[in-house]
């Protein structure tokens, strides 16, 4: 690889977190803090409801406790039992929709949020939830419609602005996306997600200083957020700040050694810098983590290029 071509190769291949960012919909207004997007269910899908007095509120409370702990399948069962006991109450549908969102069951989430809207048409949070699910399903027009309706019902909805910004960004409407991210940050300046989303957008716009400032603020607010470090590492690469990029990718790995993306990103930088063994080790670790098939093929090809 020539001296002139290697930065272009890094910029082309860098893996980032656009999919994760599109799912920042969390338990809307139910918990004191959102459950981390990367959390995984801690029980098997064949979980059974806990023994409890058989009235809906008790099952909703148990479901909330399970959701807070990241035991999403158990939460879904508890909310389902509450719905069996009271099929006209919107609360259990809404919270089960949030649990479905957390496990990536977006079609199910859409159904539950739709039922909430049928029962409580003025629920801004239900429109935000359904809009987020539609966005994850790639249905940007429906997502935009739901999120705009949510903001008509509640102009101060942080997640409404944040998720509509993501929807605008996915459609290439960057100025509208930026306006929503700015508003989200005005509403909740102590939350990291607005800065993380705006930093990602600033990177896309080539405004690296602004991106680094936003991501630095996100890390200040959420110092254990692996995605923020991985994304800031990508911006450092764009800005040709390779030592800083490696430091950020390494920190993301320290926070979550099973997180595949920063291994690949760090390998790219080390490969470009001629640090063959370090790059080889990271590509191999990336492959051990069973990544997406497309990127697996890319890593395997780069190992062949390195003669490994």
C-alpha positions in Angstrom: 0.0 0.0 0.0 1.5 3.4 -1.0 2.1 6.2 1.4 -0.6 8.3 -0.3 -3.3 5.6 -0.3 -3.3 4.3 3.2 -5.3 7.1 4.9 -8.0 6.7 2.3 -8.1 2.9 3.1 -8.6 3.6 6.8 -11.3 6.1 6.2 -13.2 3.8 3.8 -13.1 0.7 6.1 -13.6 2.2 9.6 -16.4 0.5 11.4 -18.6 2.7 13.5 -21.8 2.5 15.5 -24.6 3.9 13.4 -27.0 0.9 14.0 -26.6 1.1 17.8 -27.2 4.8 17.8 -30.5 4.3 15.9 -31.8 2.3 18.9 -31.5 4.9 21.6 -35.0 4.5 22.5 -34.6 2.9 25.9 -37.4 2.4 28.5 -39.2 5.7 27.8 -39.8 7.5 31.0 -40.2 4.3 33.0 -36.8 4.0 34.7 -34.5 6.6 36.3 -31.8 5.9 33.6 -32.0 4.0 30.3 -30.9 0.4 30.2 -27.7 0.3 28.1 -28.4 -0.7 24.5 -25.7 -3.3 24.6 -27.2 -5.1 27.5 -28.1 -8.8 26.8 -30.9 -10.8 28.3 -29.9 -12.6 31.5 -32.5 -15.3 31.3 -33.5 -17.7 28.5 -36.5 -17.0 26.2 -38.4 -19.9 27.9 -38.6 -18.1 31.2 -41.8 -18.4 33.2 -43.7 -15.7 35.1 -42.9 -15.4 38.8 -45.4 -16.4 41.4 -47.3 -13.3 42.4 -50.8 -12.1 43.4 -52.9 -12.3 40.2 -53.8 -8.7 39.5 -52.3 -6.6 36.7 -50.5 -4.0 38.8 -48.4 -6.7 40.5 -47.3 -8.2 37.2 -46.5 -4.7 35.9 -44.3 -4.0 38.9 -42.5 -7.3 38.5 -42.0 -6.6 34.9 -40.5 -3.2 35.7 -38.1 -4.8 38.1 -37.0 -7.4 35.4 -36.7 -4.7 32.8 -34.5 -2.6 35.1 -32.2 -5.6 35.5 -32.0 -6.3 31.8 -34.0 -9.6 32.0 -36.1 -8.7 29.1 -37.8 -12.0 28.3 -38.9 -12.4 31.9 -40.2 -8.8 31.8 -42.2 -9.6 28.6 -43.8 -12.5 30.3 -44.8 -10.5 33.3 -46.3 -7.7 31.1 -48.1 -10.4 29.1 -49.7 -11.7 32.2 -50.9 -8.2 33.1 -52.4 -7.8 29.6 -54.2 -11.2 30.0 -55.8 -9.9 33.2 -56.6 -6.4 31.8 -56.4 -6.2 28.0 -57.7 -2.6 28.0 -54.9 -1.1 30.2 -52.2 0.8 28.1 -49.4 0.6 30.7 -48.5 -3.1 30.2 -48.5 -2.8 26.4 -46.3 0.3 26.5 -43.8 -1.3 28.8 -43.8 -4.6 26.9 -43.1 -2.6 23.8 -40.0 -1.1 25.5 -38.9 -4.7 26.4 -39.4 -5.9 22.8 -37.4 -2.9 21.6 -34.5 -3.9 23.8 -34.3 -7.4 22.3 -34.7 -6.2 18.8 -38.2 -7.5 18.3 -39.3 -4.4 16.5 -42.4 -5.8 14.8 -43.7 -6.8 18.2 -42.9 -3.4 19.6 -44.8 -1.7 16.8 -47.8 -3.8 17.6 -47.7 -3.0 21.3 -47.1 0.7 20.8 -50.0 0.8 18.3 -52.3 -0.8 20.9 -51.2 1.9 23.4 -52.0 4.6 20.8 -55.5 3.0 20.2 -56.1 3.1 24.0 -54.4 6.5 24.7 -54.1 8.5 21.4 -52.5 11.5 23.2 -49.6 9.5 24.5 -46.4 11.2 23.2 -44.2 8.4 24.6 -46.1 5.7 22.7 -45.5 7.7 19.5 -41.9 8.0 20.3 -41.6 4.3 21.0 -43.3 3.3 17.8 -41.3 5.9 15.8 -38.1 4.4 17.2 -39.2 0.9 16.3 -40.2 1.9 12.8 -36.8 3.6 12.4 -35.0 0.4 13.4 -37.1 -1.4 10.8 -36.0 1.0 8.1 -39.4 2.6 7.7 -38.2 6.2 7.9 -41.4 7.9 6.6 -43.5 6.2 9.3 -40.9 6.9 11.9 -40.8 10.6 11.0 -44.6 10.8 11.1 -44.8 9.2 14.6 -42.0 11.3 16.1 -43.4 14.5 14.7 -46.7 13.6 16.2 -45.0 12.9 19.5 -43.4 16.4 19.4 -46.8 18.0 18.7 -48.1 16.3 21.8 -44.9 17.1 23.9 -42.5 19.7 22.4 -40.1 19.0 25.3 -39.7 15.3 24.5 -35.9 14.6 24.7 -36.2 11.2 23.1 -38.6 12.6 20.5 -36.1 15.1 19.2 -33.2 12.6 19.5 -35.0 9.8 17.6 -36.4 12.2 14.9 -32.9 13.5 14.5 -31.6 10.0 13.8 -34.5 9.5 11.3 -33.7 12.7 9.5 -30.0 11.8 9.5 -30.8 8.4 7.9 -32.6 10.2 5.1 -29.7 12.6 4.5 -31.6 15.6 5.9 -28.6 16.7 8.0 -29.7 20.3 8.8 -33.0 19.0 10.2 -31.1 16.3 12.1 -28.7 18.9 13.6 -31.6 21.1 14.7 -33.2 18.1 16.6 -30.0 17.1 18.2 -29.4 20.7 19.3 -32.9 20.8 20.8 -32.4 17.5 22.6 -29.2 18.8 24.2 -31.0 22.0 25.3 -33.7 20.0 26.9 -31.4 17.5 28.7 -27.8 18.9 28.8 -26.8 16.3 31.4 -27.6 13.3 29.2 -24.9 11.9 26.9 -27.0 10.6 24.0 -27.6 14.0 22.4 -23.9 14.8 22.3 -23.1 11.3 21.0 -25.6 11.6 18.2 -24.5 15.1 17.3 -20.9 14.1 17.4 -21.6 11.3 15.0 -23.4 13.8 12.7 -20.6 16.3 12.9 -18.2 13.6 11.9 -20.4 12.8 8.9 -20.3 16.5 8.0 -16.5 16.6 8.2 -16.5 18.9 11.2 -14.0 17.0 13.3 -13.3 19.6 15.9 -17.0 19.9 16.7 -17.3 16.1 16.7 -14.5 15.7 19.1 -15.9 18.3 21.4 -19.3 16.6 21.5 -17.9 13.1 22.0 -15.6 14.4 24.7 -18.7 15.8 26.5 -20.5 12.5 26.0 -17.6 10.7 27.6 -17.5 13.2 30.5 -21.2 12.4 31.2 -20.9 8.6 30.6 -17.2 7.6 31.1 -18.1 3.9 30.8 -19.7 4.2 27.4 -17.7 2.0 25.1 -19.4 3.3 21.9 -18.4 6.9 22.7 -14.7 5.9 22.8 -15.0 3.8 19.6 -16.7 6.6 17.8 -14.2 9.2 19.0 -11.4 7.0 17.9 -12.9 7.0 14.4 -13.0 10.8 14.4 -9.3 10.9 15.6 -8.5 8.7 12.5 -10.4 11.1 10.3 -8.3 13.9 11.7 -5.0 11.9 11.3 -4.6 11.8 15.1 -3.5 8.1 15.1 -2.1 7.9 18.6 -5.3 9.3 20.1 -7.3 7.0 18.0 -5.5 3.9 19.2 -5.9 5.2 22.8 -9.7 5.5 22.4 -10.1 2.1 20.7 -8.0 0.6 23.5 -10.2 2.2 26.1 -13.3 0.8 24.4 -11.8 -2.6 24.6 -10.9 -2.2 28.3 -14.5 -1.3 29.0 -15.8 -4.3 27.1 -13.3 -6.9 26.0 -16.0 -8.7 24.0 -16.8 -5.6 21.9 -15.6 -6.5 18.4 -15.6 -3.2 16.6 -12.6 -1.5 18.3 -10.4 -4.5 17.6 -11.0 -4.1 13.9 -10.6 -0.3 14.0 -7.3 -0.5 16.0 -6.0 -3.2 13.6 -6.7 -0.9 10.7 -4.7 1.9 12.2 -1.8 -0.4 13.3 -1.8 -2.0 9.8 -1.5 1.5 8.2 1.3 2.4 10.6 3.2 -0.7 9.7 2.7 -2.4 13.0 2.0 -5.8 11.5 2.0 -8.0 14.6 -0.3 -5.7 16.5 -2.7 -5.5 13.6 -2.6 -9.3 13.1 -3.4 -9.9 16.8 -6.4 -7.5 16.7 -7.8 -9.0 13.4 -7.6 -12.4 14.9 -9.3 -11.3 18.1 -12.0 -9.7 16.0 -12.6 -13.0 14.2 -12.8 -14.8 17.5 -15.8 -12.6 18.5 -17.9 -13.9 15.6 -18.6 -10.6 13.9 -20.9 -9.7 11.0 -20.1 -12.0 8.0 -19.2 -9.0 5.7 -16.7 -7.6 8.2 -15.4 -11.1 8.9 -14.6 -11.5 5.2 -12.8 -8.1 5.3 -10.7 -9.1 8.4 -9.8 -12.4 6.8 -8.7 -10.6 3.6 -6.6 -8.2 5.6 -4.9 -11.0 7.4 -4.0 -12.6 4.1 -2.6 -9.2 3.0 -0.4 -9.2 6.1 0.8 -12.7 5.3 -0.8 -14.1 8.4 
